[in-house]
Every structure is written in C-alpha cells, then in structure tokens.
Amino acid sequence: MSSARRDAETLLGQVLNLDARLRSVVTGQPVPAPTPDAARQVVKIVQEPKAGRK
C-alpha cells in the first residue's frame, strides 16, 4: 500500500470518528462509531474508475 493511500485512510478515519462524536454531542443520542474498515472502503470507492471513463 502506498504511503499516500495509507495517509489518506488514516486522515479519513479520523474525520469519520470526529463526525460521529460531534453528531452524538449535537443530537444527544449515541451515534455508532464507524467501522475500522470504513475509511478503507471510501478510499477504494474513490479510486475505482468511473463507468465510461478511459
């Protein structure tokens, strides 16, 4: 795995965790934390080629 991809996954994971914590504070309701694999899945989707693109 490239260093840039690993850095992107780490940063995105931190953003997803912060988002869940902030939504929990704002709503007063527990918000489930993202799965450890969530950031990896998002990075993978972003890297997939779009249909019709070459």
Contact map, one row per residue, 1 for C-alpha under 8 A:
111011000000000000000000000000000000000000000000000000
111111000000000000000000000000000000000000000000000000
111111100000000000000000000000000000000000000000000000
011111110000000000000000000000000000000000000000000000
111111111000000000000000000000000000000000100000000000
111111111100000000000000000000000000000000000000000000
001111111110000000000000000000000000000000000000000000
000111111111000000000000000000000000000000100000000000
000011111111100000000000000000000000001100100000000000
000001111111110000000000000000000000001000000000000000
000000111111111000000000000000000000000000000000000000
000000011111111100000000000000000000001000000000000000
000000001111111110000000000000000001011000000000000000
000000000111111111000000000000000000000000000000000000
000000000011111111100000000000000000000000000000000000
000000000001111111110000000000000100001000000000000000
000000000000111111111000000000001100000000000000000000
000000000000011111111100000000000000000000000000000000
000000000000001111111110000000000000000000000000000000
000000000000000111111111000000111100000000000000000000
000000000000000011111111100000101000000000000000000000
000000000000000001111111110000000000000000000000000000
000000000000000000111111111100100000000000000000000000
000000000000000000011111111111100000000000000000000000
000000000000000000001111111110000000000000000000000000
000000000000000000000111111100000000000000000000000000
000000000000000000000011111110000000000000000000000000
000000000000000000000011111111000000000000000000000000
000000000000000000000001101111100000000000000000000000
000000000000000000000001000111110000000000000000000000
000000000000000000011011000011111000000000000000000000
000000000000000000010000000001111100000000000000000000
000000000000000010011000000000111110000000000000000000
000000000000000110010000000000011111010000000000000000
000000000000000000000000000000001111110000000000000000
000000000000100000000000000000000111111000000000000000
000000000000000000000000000000000011111110000000000000
000000000000100000000000000000000111111111000000000000
000000001101100100000000000000000001111111100000000000
000000001000000000000000000000000000111111110000000000
000000000000000000000000000000000000111111111000000000
000000000000000000000000000000000000011111111100000000
000010011000000000000000000000000000001111111110000000
000000000000000000000000000000000000000111111111000000
000000000000000000000000000000000000000011111111000000
000000000000000000000000000000000000000001111111000000
000000000000000000000000000000000000000000111111100000
000000000000000000000000000000000000000000011111110000
000000000000000000000000000000000000000000000011111011
000000000000000000000000000000000000000000000001111110
000000000000000000000000000000000000000000000000111110
000000000000000000000000000000000000000000000000011111
000000000000000000000000000000000000000000000000111111
000000000000000000000000000000000000000000000000100111
